[in-house]
């Protein structure tokens, strides 16, 4: 009988509760927790022999050094970061923020959609999704993504412009410049024979 009364009381309480009401909370226990005891382990703890330094094979060591060197030459300018100055010996520059600089001795510049670069850059490859303003020399491949904008003096080896990408300013292929310089230096000039007697 007590069981049916408890069920009836529980049913009444649920029916009488507001939609926003929460169930009552239990008070915290006043007992203090005891610190955990270390458990005795039956497995032996391994010991290490410290007879001398460990040797790493030359191949593994050189690949690790190459990885550390290339990873250390990456510079990422994050969103909401502003950087001004000169950047040298950078393997890869990724611009997500705002950069006003002269970039030299770099391999790759990547400007994300939120990125802005103002200044000069001489690189092997460029991938532009944001804004570039200034002088850009790309020895190999320049890629202008659909949301990319370039303004200024642009020199490139090869170029890819996605639909929507914008370029304005002085633009010229480095291959064309090389061909014209070779043509002038390799042009055959016949000797002047007017002073010779027949």
Rosetta blueprint (number, residue, H / E / L):
1 X L
2 X H
3 X H
4 X H
5 X H
6 X H
7 X H
8 X H
9 X H
10 X H
11 X H
12 X H
13 X H
14 X H
15 X H
16 X H
17 X L
18 X L
19 X L
20 X L
21 X L
22 X L
23 X L
24 X L
25 X L
26 X L
27 X L
28 X L
29 X L
30 X L
31 X L
32 X L
33 X L
34 X L
35 X L
36 X L
37 X L
38 X L
39 X L
40 X L
41 X L
42 X L
43 X L
44 X L
45 X L
46 X L
47 X L
48 X L
49 X L
50 X L
51 X L
52 X L
53 X L
54 X L
55 X L
56 X L
57 X L
58 X H
59 X H
60 X H
61 X H
62 X H
63 X H
64 X H
65 X H
66 X H
67 X H
68 X H
69 X H
70 X H
71 X H
72 X H
73 X L
74 X E
75 X E
76 X E
77 X E
78 X L
79 X L
80 X L
81 X L
82 X E
83 X E
84 X E
85 X E
86 X E
87 X E
88 X E
89 X L
90 X L
91 X L
92 X E
93 X E
94 X E
95 X E
96 X L
97 X L
98 X E
99 X E
100 X E
101 X E
102 X E
103 X E
104 X E
105 X L
106 X L
107 X L
108 X E
109 X E
110 X E
111 X E
112 X L
113 X L
114 X L
115 X L
116 X E
117 X E
118 X E
119 X E
120 X E
121 X E
122 X E
123 X E
124 X E
125 X E
126 X E
127 X E
128 X E
129 X L
130 X L
131 X E
132 X E
133 X E
134 X E
135 X E
136 X E
137 X E
138 X E
139 X E
140 X E
141 X E
142 X E
143 X E
144 X E
145 X L
146 X L
147 X L
148 X L
149 X E
150 X E
151 X E
152 X E
153 X E
154 X E
155 X E
156 X E
157 X E
158 X E
159 X E
160 X E
161 X E
162 X L
163 X L
164 X L
165 X L
166 X E
167 X E
168 X E
169 X E
170 X E
171 X E
172 X E
173 X E
174 X H
175 X H
176 X H
177 X H
178 X H
179 X H
180 X H
181 X H
182 X H
183 X H
184 X H
185 X H
186 X L
187 X L
188 X L
189 X L
190 X L
191 X L
192 X L
193 X L
194 X L
195 X L
196 X L
197 X L
198 X L
